[in-house]
Amino acid sequence: MKPTYKKQGTKPPLILKNRFSYGLIIGIILPLLSYGIIYVFDQSLISSKTVRVTSNSNFLWTGFKESTLILMAFCINLIPTYFANKRYREEFIRGIMIPTVSYCFIWFFYYRDSFL
């Protein structure tokens, strides 16, 4: 069952077209961009005055580990996957899942010594 749009003849948004190549591009680029944003956000929390004021000698938050930041960046791919699934964009989802799974395997083998 294909979704209907409000106006006849309107096209779906360019980013969610049912093409494997669009999903592949989004799956590669989105985690890279989101890592930068998450890293800057983490560093701003570490250097903020409110974190220093609320911390005590028993607990001093030093930010997320690098492996956690990278894993959060991979999970950003779940957002476009959710919206594509609601619109029955199977090829787009296949395209976005290939780099996501590849990134996760690389992450697992790179950080396996820290959790095994």
PENORDA-V103382 format. One record per run of one state. SS is the DSSP state (@ for helix, = for strand, . for the rest). FROM is the first residue (numbers start at 0). LEN is the number of residues. If there is no record, write none. Layout:
ss=SS from=FROM len=LEN
ss=SS from=FROM len=LEN
This chain:
ss=. from=0 len=13
ss=@ from=13 len=3
ss=. from=16 len=3
ss=@ from=19 len=28
ss=. from=47 len=1
ss=@ from=48 len=6
ss=. from=54 len=11
ss=@ from=65 len=10
ss=. from=75 len=1
ss=@ from=76 len=10
ss=. from=86 len=3
ss=@ from=89 len=26
ss=. from=115 len=1
